[in-house]
Amino acid sequence: MTAIGQGNTFDNTTQPWGHARKVWRSVEHTEPSGGTVSNISDWVAKGVIPAGTPVKFDHTAKTIVAITDAAITAATDVTTLGINGYSLDDVRVSSADTIGTIDVVYAGFLYEYMYDSAILAKLKTLTNMPMIHWGM
C-alpha cells in the first residue's frame, strides 16, 4: 500500500483519521510549513501531536521540537524550554519513522479549556509571544 499524505504526516498507510478538535478561535500569523518535527519519537505512544502544542522552532535549521506536557510539568521555569509558537494542526504519529511538519502559529487566540489547568498556568507565564491570546 502506498503512503497517504494526511495533514502534516507522510507515513500513514491506513485509512484517513477523523475530525480534529477545535483549539484555535482565530489565527493571525503563522510560519507555514515551519519545519520538520525533530522529536517525533516522543509522540509515538500518544499517536498524535495535538493542535495547539507548544513548540520550539529553530528558524535556521527548519526543525521543530514539540514540547510534551511532561517537559512542561517538569520545568520549574517554562521559559527555559524555548517555546516560541504553537502547532496549528494535529500531526498524526504512527511510528518513529513518521515525518511530520508543523505550521507554527505565533499570533492567534487559543481556547484555554483545551489545556490541563497546571499546563495552562505555566504557558500563560510566557512573555515572549505577546500576540498569543487565551480565553474561552
N, C-alpha and C positions, 0 to 999 in steps of 0.2 A: 504494500500500500504506500502511496506517496504521501509526503507530508502536506498537511493542510495548514496554511497560514491562518491563524486565529488571533485577531487583535495584534498584540505585541509579542506573540510567541511563534516560533518557527520549527517546532518539532512535534506538533500534535498530529498523531496518526489515527485518532479516534474521531468520534462524532463531535461536532461543534458544541461548545459549552453553552449553558443557559444564560439568563439575564444577570447582569451585574447590579450591585446595589448603588443607589444614588448617594454619592459622597459630596459632590460639588453642587452648590446652588448657582454659582457663576464662576467662570474662568476668564480672567482678563489677559494674562500674558503667560506664554509657555515657551519652552525651548523644545520645539518639535523634534522628535526622534533624538532627544538629547544625547543618549548614549546607550551602551550595552551594559547590562547588569553584570557586575563582576563577582558578586557573591550569590549566584543563583542556587548553589548547593545548600545555603542556609534556609531555603524556602521549599525544598523538595517535600518534606514531611507535611507541610501545610497545604501544598498543592497550588498556591496562588500567592502572588504579591498583590495585596488588595489596593484598589484605587485609594488615594489619599495617604499612602505610606510615605513617611518622611524619608528623604534621600540625601545623599551626599554626592553631588555632581561635580566631576572633575572635567572642566571645560576643555582643557588641553588634551587630555588622554581620551576624551569622549567615553568615559566609563562612569558607572553609577553604582554606588553601594546603597542597597535598600536596607534601611535601618530596622532591625527587628524590635518587637516590643520588649524582648528580654534585654537587649542592649540599652534601651531607654530606661527601663526599670532599674538596671544595674548602675547607670550613670548617676553619680552624685551631682555632677554639673553637666546638663544635657548639651551645653554649647561645645563641649569637647568632642562631640560626635560629628561635628562639621555639617550639620543639616543645613542645606541651602535650597530646599524645594520639596515638593510633594508629587507623587505619581498621579498622573491624570486618569489612567485606566487600570483595570486589573491586568496582571500578567500571569497567565496560567503556567504552572511549572509541573511538568510530568517526570522529569529526571534531571540529574546533574548535567546532562548534555543539552538541556534546553538553552536556546539562545533567546534572551528576552531583551527588548528595548523599552525605554520609558520616556514618555513625553513629560518633561519636568515643568511643573507649574510653580511660578514664583510670585504670582499675583492672582488672587481669587478668594472666594468665600466658601469655607468648608462647614459642613454640618457637624457640630460638635457631638451630637448624640451618637455618632458612629464610632466614637473612641471610648475606651475604658477611661474612667474618671482620673485615675492616677497618671496614665499616659498623657491625657489631655492637659492636665495641670502642668506637667513638665514641658510639653510642646508650647503652651501659651507663654512660657517664660522666655522663649527665643525672641530676641530683639533684632536679629539680622534680616528678617523678612517682614518689613512693616506693611507690605501690600497683601499679606495673608490675613484674612479676617475670619473670625469664628462666630457662630451663632446657631440658632435653632431654625 
